[in-house]
């Protein structure tokens, strides 16, 4: 199987969420399997979800 992601999963997740922490943007951690996502403007999902 070809490896598409060269960096580790934790590094990918940290890089994806870094702008939210750097700019101090309000965020919420939700369970998309149980919570409605229609009220959110942006939903970030890890690639392994």
MARPA-297385 format. One record per residue (C-alpha): chain; x, z, y. Coordinates in pm, 1 decimal. Last residue first. Layout:
 chain        X        Z        Y
     A        X        Z        Y
...
***
This chain:
 chain        X        Z        Y
     A  -1159.6   1138.7    926.4
     A   -796.2   1038.9    864.1
     A   -768.1    839.1   1185.8
     A   -858.7   1141.2   1397.3
     A  -1177.8   1106.4   1597.3
     A  -1196.5   1120.6   1975.7
     A  -1546.9   1123.5   2126.0
     A  -1594.9   1019.9   2487.4
     A  -1900.5   1030.5   2713.1
     A  -2071.1   1307.7   2516.7
     A  -2448.5   1365.9   2515.9
     A  -2508.2   1116.7   2234.1
     A  -2274.5   1301.9   1995.8
     A  -2538.5   1504.8   1810.8
     A  -2376.4   1786.8   1615.0
     A  -2382.5   1817.6   1234.1
     A  -2138.6   1564.0   1089.0
     A  -1973.1   1525.3   1426.1
     A  -1853.9   1886.2   1407.7
     A  -1757.9   1960.5   1765.7
     A  -1450.5   2068.2   1959.8
     A  -1539.5   2062.5   2327.1
     A  -1333.1   1941.9   2619.7
     A  -1301.8   2001.1   2992.6
     A  -1001.8   1806.4   3125.8
     A   -683.1   1996.8   3211.6
     A   -488.1   1679.8   3302.1
     A   -207.6   1760.1   3056.6
     A   -448.8   1902.7   2798.9
     A   -683.0   1604.0   2786.3
     A   -391.6   1361.8   2810.4
     A   -230.4   1525.4   2502.4
     A   -529.7   1475.7   2268.7
     A   -421.5   1146.7   2112.1
     A    -53.9   1247.2   2110.3
     A   -129.9   1577.5   1935.3
     A   -342.9   1402.7   1672.1
     A    -76.2   1140.6   1604.4
     A    197.5   1405.5   1577.3
     A    -14.3   1605.6   1331.4
     A    -72.1   1287.4   1123.4
     A    296.1   1200.2   1095.8
     A    429.1    891.0   1266.3
     A    465.4    549.3   1104.6
     A     96.4    469.0   1075.3
     A     22.6    138.7    906.2
     A    193.8    204.3    572.6
     A    130.7    -89.7    343.1
     A      0.0      0.0      0.0
***
